[in-house]
Amino acid sequence: MTGNKIFLDTNILIYYLQEREEVLFSLIEFNDILVSVISKIELLGYHSISAVEEEQIEHFLSTVELIQLNDQISDIAIDLRKKYRMKTPDSIIVATAIYCDATLVTADRQLSKVADITVIRYGSE
């Protein structure tokens, strides 16, 4: 595992916000929790989000390090899309985790196949 930093995929954020115990327990040991601005867009841009859910998400995001897109992340994402044929949001999330030298936590089986990063996978998505 890369240091004490984890990078959360959007699906893990959803599980966390739904208070799934296995995700809550596993996050306790990490000092640095990182999230992509892409996940913020995916979560807050959901068409049927309630005001309460929006407030919960905003609160959670204020407790983690939100990583913005930059040229280096874009370049890594481009390479990942070519190499692994990923969707753009997934490639940006993985690229950001690589850029931050963090372990990626995801429920997405496809992302767990990326050899360029350490991945912790939950669930059976």
N, C-alpha and C positions, 0 to 999 in steps of 0.2 A: 504494500500500500504506500502511496506517495505522501509522506509526511503526515500531517494531521488535518489536511484540507480535503473536504468533499464538495463535489459539484453536483447539485440536484437537477435531474431532468424534470420536466413539467409533470409527468405522470407520478413521480415520487412526491412532488409538492401537493398534488391532488390527494394522494394517500395520506400524507402528513396532515393536511387540512381537514380530512375526514376522520382524523384521530385514530388511524390504524395503529394499534399498539406496537406491532413489530417494527414499524418505521420510526415511531417515537423513541423506542428503546435504543435502536441502533444509532440514532443521531446524537445521543447524549455524550458519547465518548469523543466527539470531534470538536476542536476549538474553532475551526474556520469553516463556515458553511457558505458556499458560493452559489449564486443563481444568475443565469443569463437574463438580460433584458428581453430576450425572445420569450422566455417563460412568463415574464411579467405581462407581455403583450397577449400571449395565449390565454393566461388565466383571467386577466381583467377584460379581455376582448370577447369573452364567451357571451353569446347572444342572450342567454337567459339567466345571467348572474343577478342575484338579489343584492340589495343594498347591504345587508348583513354580511353576506359572503364577500362582497367587495371590501368592506371594512376589515374583515378577518385577513384577507389576502394582503391588503395594504399594511396592516399591522405586522404580519409575518415578514413581509419584504423589508420592513424597517429594521428587523433584527438580524438580517444576513447581509453579506456583501453582494450588492447587485453589480454585475459586470456589464459594461457597455460594449458595443461593437466597435472595433477599430480595424485598421488596415491589416495588421498581422493576423487577427482572428479571421478576417475575410479571406486572406490568402490560404490559411489552413483549411477553412471550410470549402474553398474551391477544390483543393487537392482531395479532401475527403469525399466530396460529391463525385469526383471523377473515379477515385479508387474503389469506393464502396457503393456507388449509385444510390446515395442517400437523398432523402427529401431535404430541401433547403433548411427548414427550421432545425431538423436533427443535426445536419452538418454544422450549423452554427453553434448549437449547444455543445456538441462534441469538440469542436475546434476551440471553443472558449475554455472548456475543461483542460484541454491539452495546453493552451496558452498559459493557463493559471497553474499548471503542474499539479493538478488535483485529481483525485479518484472520482470517477463518474458513477453516480448511483442512479439506476434506471430500472424500469420494468420492461423495457423494449428489448426483445431478443436480438433484433438486428444490431442494435448498438453494442451489445455485449460481444459481438464478433469483431469489433474494431481492435486491431492489434497495436495501434498507436498509443493506447492508454489503458490504465488499470480500470476495470469496470466491476462494480458490485451490482448484481441483478436480482430484483425481487419479482415475485409473481410469475405468471405464465402468459403474459401478453405476447 
